[in-house]
């Protein structure tokens, strides 16, 4: 703060202008930080969507183990029945 008469309109205007400059600089810094956070959030969303897509693809291509097990059991029962009736 300047050492002048606080009732001097010119001194008050000068000090208000300095405060305005400080506030603008602070808001610019905050705005930059927020823009960076939004960018990181967008990148995280893209990564999450990519992982979801890859997981869906893996789930579609996996072997249906329960179905294979059921088919093997039916095949074993058929073979056993054929062997019992062949005697």
C-alpha positions as CSV (number, residue, x, y, z in Angstrom):
1,X,0.0,0.0,0.0
2,X,1.2,3.4,-0.8
3,X,1.9,5.9,2.0
4,X,-0.5,8.6,1.0
5,X,-3.6,10.2,2.3
6,X,-6.4,7.5,2.4
7,X,-8.9,10.2,1.5
8,X,-7.1,11.1,-1.7
9,X,-9.3,9.7,-4.6
10,X,-6.2,9.2,-6.8
11,X,-4.5,7.1,-4.1
12,X,-7.6,5.0,-3.6
13,X,-8.0,4.5,-7.4
14,X,-4.4,3.4,-7.7
15,X,-4.7,0.9,-4.9
16,X,-8.0,-0.4,-6.3
17,X,-6.2,-0.9,-9.7
18,X,-3.4,-2.8,-8.0
19,X,-6.0,-5.0,-6.2
20,X,-7.7,-5.6,-9.5
21,X,-4.4,-6.7,-11.1
22,X,-3.8,-9.1,-8.2
23,X,-7.3,-10.6,-8.5
24,X,-7.0,-11.0,-12.2
25,X,-3.7,-12.9,-11.8
26,X,-5.1,-15.1,-9.1
27,X,-8.2,-15.9,-11.2
28,X,-6.0,-16.7,-14.2
29,X,-4.0,-19.1,-12.1
30,X,-7.2,-20.8,-10.8
31,X,-8.6,-20.9,-14.3
32,X,-5.5,-22.7,-15.5
33,X,-5.6,-25.2,-12.7
34,X,-9.3,-25.9,-13.4
35,X,-8.5,-26.4,-17.1
36,X,-5.8,-28.9,-16.2
37,X,-8.2,-30.8,-13.9
38,X,-10.8,-30.9,-16.7
39,X,-8.2,-32.2,-19.1
40,X,-7.1,-34.9,-16.7
41,X,-10.7,-35.9,-16.0
42,X,-11.4,-36.2,-19.8
43,X,-8.3,-38.4,-20.1
44,X,-9.4,-40.6,-17.2
45,X,-12.9,-40.9,-18.8
46,X,-11.3,-42.0,-22.1
47,X,-9.2,-44.6,-20.3
48,X,-12.2,-45.9,-18.4
49,X,-14.2,-46.2,-21.6
50,X,-11.3,-48.0,-23.3
51,X,-11.0,-50.5,-20.4
52,X,-14.7,-51.1,-20.5
53,X,-14.6,-51.8,-24.2
54,X,-11.6,-54.2,-23.8
55,X,-13.3,-56.0,-20.9
56,X,-16.5,-56.4,-22.9
57,X,-14.5,-57.8,-25.8
58,X,-12.8,-60.3,-23.4
59,X,-16.1,-61.4,-21.9
60,X,-17.6,-62.0,-25.4
61,X,-14.6,-64.1,-26.5
62,X,-14.1,-66.2,-23.4
63,X,-14.9,-69.9,-23.5
64,X,-18.3,-70.7,-22.0
65,X,-16.9,-73.2,-19.5
66,X,-20.3,-74.1,-17.9
67,X,-21.7,-75.1,-21.4
68,X,-18.6,-77.1,-22.2
69,X,-18.8,-78.9,-18.9
70,X,-22.4,-79.7,-19.5
71,X,-21.7,-81.0,-23.0
72,X,-18.8,-83.2,-21.7
73,X,-21.1,-84.7,-19.0
74,X,-23.8,-85.5,-21.6
75,X,-21.2,-87.0,-24.0
76,X,-19.9,-89.2,-21.1
77,X,-23.4,-90.3,-20.3
78,X,-24.1,-91.2,-23.9
79,X,-20.8,-93.1,-24.2
80,X,-21.6,-95.0,-21.0
81,X,-25.1,-95.8,-22.1
82,X,-23.7,-97.1,-25.5
83,X,-21.2,-99.3,-23.7
84,X,-23.9,-100.7,-21.4
85,X,-26.3,-101.5,-24.2
86,X,-23.5,-103.0,-26.4
87,X,-22.9,-105.8,-23.9
